[in-house]
């Protein structure tokens, strides 16, 4: 792929930024917000120009090499957040580095904010734009999972075990179809989230922003709010729904039946197991608090909706964050499928040594695809990379005035793009106090870990 073709595909994705720019402009005009109105219009113009330059550009319909896929993925993570950081920067909310960090934090669904103590001082349009960075990043992430990371060439996401159709994914041929299906899925889940949140007492802006955070399993909040028991149950349900494969909804509606339900079922079993452990170790904690904290942890959101800190269940919540949601979801984490691949391969090798004549079913999720040694190596290599990221980022945090415990936990949570909130830490991490060098390294680790 030439850089021209890469430019074309990334430019097509700018249609998402055009859409949210229009949403922000309409919001500003409707509610008469004239502050920094020009920055959204400027972002709209840049996005439109970027998209228009690629609208009628034809590219060759061919499969791409590994290095082409990697270049597309990396440049997308860099360029799209750069465009979306314009309102933060030109709106004088922060300097360029802080603005880019805020955008990357939303784009990767990490959710840490430089405005941690200033949320109530931000105007509604920038909060709305801030939430939109999460959904744009989630859509891009899903597309890279299917078209790049889950491709036969890279095989970093073992999608072949949940895919019904075994036709190879060709980037240029499948780009439009994957993009459209992803938009359909997120639109439906967003409407479901907004519908259920209407049964809460949150104000409309909070419902809209929270819906974007939930469906993207992100960590941004538009304000601090206290939830009743029935509101915690609703949000827990929505977080679990967002942790399933996003095509689960499309499958039910008969729009797309390319993926099986077996992984989703195993994920729900895992959720129940973790909840049993939480119930045993947190007997004094109310049922709804256990439910919403587990839902936030296993979805890799990390938002502390209950507002409480329970030291005796932190390890369980961290373990849930390690697994994360399903493969084709915006959640991060190591994924249950990779754990099953590793244990299945180890079990089959031990069984082969003990009983050479035994018939071994080396597969997961009742798939016809067999687990290959390359799948095992891929999962193990990713686990090693996670450990390396954890060690390196722990070293970066030593440059800041952070306690060892919080540094340790923050490094683990960043590895799985989970907000290091008061659900895990005794005190919040203020990224606004970080040096520019630490913020730059944090941005790099967020992109690599995602």
Secondary structure, 3 states (H helix, E strand, C coil): CCHHHHHHHHHHHHHHHHHHHHHHHHHHHHCCCCCCHHHHHHHHHHHHHHHHHHHCCCCCCCCCCHHHHHHHHHHHHHHHHHHHCHHHHHCCCCCHHHHHHHHHHHHCCCCCCCCCCCHHHCCHHHHHHHHHHHHHHHHHHHHHHHHHHCCCCCCCCCHHHCECCCCCCCHHHHHHHHHHHHHHHHHHHHHHHHHHHCCCCCCHHHHHHHHHHHHCCCCCCCCCCCCCHHHHHHHHHHHHHHHCCCHHHHHHCCCCCCECCHHHHHHHHHHHHHHHHHHHHCCCCCHHHHHHHHHHHHCCCCCCCCCCCCHHHHHHHHHHHHHCCCCCCCCCCCCHHHHHHHHHHHHHHHHHHHCCCCCCCCCCCCCCCCCCHHHHHHHHHHHHHHHHHHHHHHHHHCCCCCCHHHHHHHHHHHHCCCCCCCCCCCCCCCHHHCCHHHHHHHHHHHHHHC
